[in-house]
Amino acid sequence: MHAAPPLNALRAFEAAARHLSLTKAAQELNVTPGAISHQIRGLETLLGVELFERRARSIALTPAGKLLHPGVQTGLLYIREAVASIQGARQERILVVSTPPGLTSKWLAPRLYRFASSHPDIDVRISSSINNADFTTDGIDVAVRNLPIDPRSDPALVIEKLVELSFVPVCSPRLIERHGPLRTAKALARAPLIHDDTFASRAAVPTWADWFRAAGIEGAGVLLAHDLLAYDDLRTGHLIIPVALALPSGRAYYLVRASGRRDRPQVRAFGRWIKEELGALDWTSIRGAARLRRTS
């Protein structure tokens, strides 16, 4: 049984035979001309024939080399096509989802294992960003974005509402232990208030002053937080809602993807899954949240 020639030797031979130049073959394969010559010498020793005629400033294929070259060239082509097919299939499995950092860390990441478990054929990758996704250059397949209610339509995008967002007061149970019950807005007004400037640049985003006015308390001044981002901490008891008054934010999370692009099964699967996860949230089990209005 004859030993199979090394693949590197065959690649060196094919490149040299195609270019009829050791230098050009070396440039193509990113090695030295000496390395190409060494590989070809080894192949000739293995086969027991000379494949090139060495001349002063050039090389030429011998009859044996002319016989070998088409088969090697075709074989390497088949290998490249097979590898490209595998890589293409792997790329088809990848789903890149762009989500805001807060949603990623506080809500999506703890649940993503369920998507992976139910869709083992999809390699989902999360890219956290608050910037608009460029579906042409960023390699993003689908995005979740915090947008105003009824955002302006864009013919280049398909925009689908997932869930409207509200602001609710949240605090640690230890704050209640330290300051006593905070069951009313008046009592809450006497507690230390945490101001989150994350959304300060967005016009018409509710503030503590807006919340107290909605509660019937004059004057401005526990954290005023997005209800969805606080959900897991509320569910586990790390945070509580002392006064169940939710203030609509005028914004919602939307599923966004490029229009006119092939609707990949992976994108549809992720869209179905995130809607199911949002629909399964049990707000009635959260202390102080029984009267919170949920809309979508």
C-alpha positions as CSV (number, residue, x, y, z in Angstrom):
1,M,0.0,0.0,0.0
2,H,1.5,3.3,-1.1
3,A,1.7,6.2,1.3
4,A,-0.5,9.2,0.4
5,P,1.6,12.3,-0.5
6,P,1.5,15.1,2.1
7,L,-1.1,17.8,1.4
8,N,1.5,20.6,1.7
9,A,3.7,19.0,-0.9
10,L,0.7,18.6,-3.3
11,R,-0.2,22.3,-2.7
12,A,3.4,23.4,-3.4
13,F,3.6,21.3,-6.5
14,E,0.2,22.6,-7.8
15,A,1.1,26.2,-7.3
16,A,4.5,25.8,-8.9
17,A,3.1,23.9,-11.8
18,R,0.4,26.6,-12.4
19,H,2.8,29.5,-12.2
20,L,5.9,27.7,-13.5
21,S,7.7,29.7,-10.9
22,L,8.9,28.7,-7.4
23,T,9.0,32.4,-6.4
24,K,5.3,33.1,-7.4
25,A,4.2,29.8,-5.8
26,A,6.0,30.9,-2.6
27,Q,4.3,34.3,-2.6
28,E,0.9,32.7,-3.1
29,L,1.4,30.2,-0.2
30,N,3.2,32.8,2.0
31,V,6.4,30.7,2.3
32,T,9.9,30.9,1.0
33,P,11.0,29.6,-2.5
34,G,13.3,27.2,-0.6
35,A,10.3,25.7,1.3
36,I,8.5,25.2,-2.0
37,S,11.6,23.5,-3.5
38,H,11.9,21.3,-0.4
39,Q,8.3,20.2,-0.6
40,I,8.6,19.3,-4.3
41,R,11.8,17.4,-3.8
42,G,10.1,15.4,-1.1
43,L,7.2,14.6,-3.4
44,E,9.5,13.6,-6.2
45,T,11.3,11.2,-3.8
46,L,8.1,9.7,-2.7
47,L,6.8,9.2,-6.2
48,G,10.2,8.1,-7.6
49,V,10.0,10.5,-10.6
50,E,11.1,14.1,-11.4
51,L,8.2,16.5,-11.8
52,F,10.1,19.6,-13.0
53,E,13.0,20.3,-15.3
54,R,15.2,22.8,-13.5
55,R,16.6,25.4,-15.8
56,A,18.8,28.4,-15.1
57,R,16.0,30.9,-14.7
58,S,12.8,28.8,-15.0
59,I,11.2,25.5,-14.4
60,A,9.1,23.3,-16.8
61,L,6.9,20.3,-16.1
62,T,8.3,16.9,-17.1
63,P,5.9,14.3,-18.7
64,A,5.2,12.9,-15.2
65,G,4.5,16.4,-13.9
66,K,2.1,17.1,-16.7
67,L,0.3,13.8,-15.9
68,L,0.1,14.6,-12.2
69,H,-0.9,18.3,-12.3
70,P,-4.6,18.1,-13.6
71,G,-5.4,15.5,-10.9
72,V,-3.9,17.4,-8.1
73,Q,-5.5,20.6,-9.3
74,T,-8.9,19.0,-9.4
75,G,-8.4,17.3,-6.0
76,L,-7.4,20.5,-4.3
77,L,-10.4,22.3,-5.9
78,Y,-12.8,19.6,-4.4
79,I,-11.2,20.0,-1.0
80,R,-11.6,23.8,-1.1
81,E,-15.3,23.4,-2.2
82,A,-15.9,20.9,0.6
83,V,-14.4,23.2,3.2
84,A,-16.3,26.2,1.9
85,S,-19.6,24.2,2.1
86,I,-18.9,23.3,5.7
87,Q,-18.0,26.9,6.6
88,G,-21.1,28.1,4.7
89,A,-23.3,25.7,6.7
90,R,-21.7,26.8,9.9
91,Q,-22.3,30.5,9.0
92,E,-25.9,29.7,8.3
93,R,-26.3,28.4,11.9
94,I,-25.0,31.6,13.4
95,L,-27.6,34.2,14.5
96,V,-26.3,37.6,15.7
97,V,-28.7,39.5,17.9
98,S,-28.1,43.1,18.9
99,T,-29.6,44.2,22.2
100,P,-29.1,47.2,24.6
101,P,-26.6,46.4,27.4
102,G,-29.2,46.8,30.1
103,L,-31.7,44.4,28.6
104,T,-28.8,42.0,27.8
105,S,-27.5,41.8,31.4
106,K,-30.7,42.2,33.4
107,W,-33.2,40.2,31.4
108,L,-32.0,38.4,28.3
109,A,-28.7,36.8,29.4
110,P,-30.4,34.8,32.3
111,R,-32.9,33.3,29.8
112,L,-30.8,32.7,26.8
113,Y,-29.9,29.2,27.8
114,R,-33.5,28.2,27.2
115,F,-33.3,29.4,23.6
116,A,-30.1,27.5,23.1
117,S,-31.6,24.3,24.7
118,S,-34.7,24.4,22.4
119,H,-32.7,25.4,19.3
120,P,-29.4,23.4,19.5
121,D,-29.0,23.9,15.7
122,I,-28.7,27.7,16.1
123,D,-25.5,29.3,17.3
124,V,-26.9,32.6,18.8
125,R,-24.5,35.4,19.5
126,I,-25.4,38.6,21.4
127,S,-23.9,42.0,20.4
128,S,-24.7,44.6,23.1
129,S,-25.1,48.1,21.8
130,I,-27.5,51.1,22.1
131,N,-26.5,52.3,18.6
132,N,-28.7,51.7,15.6
133,A,-27.9,48.4,14.0
134,D,-26.4,48.5,10.5
135,F,-27.8,45.3,9.0
136,T,-25.5,45.7,6.0
137,T,-22.1,46.2,7.6
138,D,-22.4,45.0,11.2
139,G,-23.3,41.4,10.5
140,I,-26.5,41.8,12.6
141,D,-29.4,39.5,11.8
142,V,-32.0,41.0,14.2
143,A,-32.0,43.7,16.9
144,V,-34.1,44.6,19.9
145,R,-34.3,48.4,20.4
146,N,-35.8,50.8,22.9
147,L,-37.9,53.1,20.8
148,P,-40.7,55.6,21.2
149,I,-44.2,54.2,21.0
150,D,-45.3,54.0,17.3
151,P,-41.9,54.9,15.9
152,R,-41.6,56.5,12.5
153,S,-41.8,53.9,9.8
154,D,-38.7,53.1,7.7
155,P,-39.1,51.2,4.4
156,A,-35.6,49.6,5.0
157,L,-36.7,48.1,8.3
158,V,-39.4,45.7,9.7
159,I,-40.2,47.0,13.2
160,E,-42.4,44.9,15.5
161,K,-43.5,45.9,19.1
162,L,-42.6,43.5,21.8
163,V,-43.5,45.2,25.1
164,E,-44.3,48.7,26.4
165,L,-42.2,49.9,29.2
166,S,-43.2,51.6,32.4
167,F,-41.2,53.2,35.3
168,V,-41.8,51.9,38.8
169,P,-40.2,52.8,42.1
170,V,-38.0,49.9,43.4
171,C,-35.9,49.6,46.6
172,S,-34.1,47.0,48.7
173,P,-36.1,45.3,51.5
174,R,-33.3,46.6,53.8
175,L,-34.4,50.2,53.1
176,I,-37.9,49.3,54.5
177,E,-36.2,47.9,57.6
178,R,-34.2,51.1,58.0
179,H,-36.9,53.7,57.2
180,G,-40.0,51.8,58.1
181,P,-43.0,51.0,55.8
182,L,-43.1,53.1,52.6
183,R,-46.6,52.2,51.5
184,T,-47.6,55.7,50.4
185,A,-46.1,58.3,48.0
186,K,-45.8,60.7,51.0
187,A,-43.7,58.2,52.9
188,L,-41.7,57.5,49.8
189,A,-40.9,61.2,49.4
190,R,-39.1,61.2,52.7
191,A,-36.8,58.3,51.7
192,P,-33.5,58.7,49.9
193,L,-34.1,58.8,46.1
194,I,-31.7,57.4,43.5
195,H,-31.6,59.3,40.3
196,D,-30.5,57.3,37.2
197,D,-29.2,59.5,34.4
198,T,-29.0,56.7,31.9
199,F,-32.1,58.0,30.1
200,A,-31.6,61.7,30.8
201,S,-30.7,62.5,27.2
202,R,-34.1,61.2,26.0
203,A,-36.8,63.8,25.8
204,A,-40.1,63.1,27.7
205,V,-38.6,60.3,29.8
206,P,-40.4,60.4,33.3
207,T,-38.5,61.6,36.3
208,W,-39.1,61.4,40.0
209,A,-40.9,64.7,39.8
210,D,-43.3,63.3,37.3
211,W,-43.9,60.2,39.4
212,F,-44.7,62.2,42.5
213,R,-47.1,64.5,40.6
214,A,-48.9,61.4,39.3
215,A,-49.1,60.2,42.9
216,G,-50.7,63.5,43.9
217,I,-47.7,64.8,45.9
218,E,-46.5,68.3,45.2
219,G,-42.9,69.0,44.8
220,A,-39.9,67.0,43.7
221,G,-38.2,65.1,45.6
222,V,-35.5,53.8,46.0
223,L,-34.7,54.0,42.2
224,L,-37.2,54.8,39.4
225,A,-36.5,51.8,37.1
226,H,-37.8,50.2,34.0
227,D,-40.2,47.5,35.1
228,L,-38.9,44.9,32.7
229,L,-35.2,45.4,33.7
230,A,-36.1,45.1,37.3
231,Y,-38.3,42.0,36.9
232,D,-35.8,39.4,38.0
233,D,-34.7,41.3,41.0
234,L,-38.3,41.8,42.0
235,R,-39.2,38.2,41.4
236,T,-36.3,37.0,43.6
237,G,-37.0,39.6,46.3
238,H,-33.8,41.5,45.9
239,L,-35.9,44.5,45.2
240,I,-39.5,45.4,46.0
241,I,-42.0,47.9,44.7
242,P,-43.1,49.9,47.8
243,V,-45.9,51.9,46.0
244,A,-47.5,50.2,43.1
245,L,-47.8,53.1,40.7
246,A,-46.4,52.6,37.3
247,L,-45.7,55.6,35.0
248,P,-45.8,54.9,31.3
249,S,-42.4,55.7,29.7
250,G,-43.8,56.4,26.3
251,R,-41.4,53.8,24.9
252,A,-41.3,50.1,24.1
253,Y,-38.9,47.4,23.1
254,Y,-39.2,46.5,19.4
255,L,-37.9,43.7,17.3
256,V,-36.1,45.2,14.3
257,R,-34.7,43.5,11.2
258,A,-33.9,44.5,7.7
259,S,-36.7,44.4,5.1
260,G,-36.2,42.8,1.8
261,R,-33.8,40.3,3.3
262,R,-34.5,36.5,3.2
263,D,-36.5,35.7,6.3
264,R,-34.1,33.2,7.9
265,P,-35.7,30.5,10.1
266,Q,-33.2,31.5,12.9
267,V,-34.6,35.0,13.0
268,R,-38.2,33.7,13.1
269,A,-37.3,31.3,15.8
270,F,-35.7,34.0,18.0
271,G,-38.7,36.3,17.4
272,R,-41.1,33.6,18.5
273,W,-39.0,32.7,21.5
274,I,-38.6,36.3,22.9
275,K,-42.4,36.9,22.6
276,E,-43.1,33.7,24.5
277,E,-40.6,34.7,27.2
278,L,-42.2,38.1,27.6
279,G,-45.7,36.6,27.6
280,A,-44.7,34.2,30.3
281,L,-43.7,36.9,32.8
282,D,-45.8,36.6,36.0
283,W,-46.2,40.0,37.4
284,T,-48.9,38.9,39.9
285,S,-46.3,37.0,41.8
286,I,-44.2,40.1,42.5
287,R,-44.7,41.8,45.9
288,G,-46.3,45.2,45.4
289,A,-46.8,44.7,41.7
290,A,-50.3,43.3,41.6
291,R,-51.8,46.5,40.4
292,L,-49.2,47.3,37.7
293,R,-50.8,47.6,34.3
294,R,-49.0,45.5,31.7
295,T,-49.5,46.4,28.0
296,S,-47.9,45.2,24.8
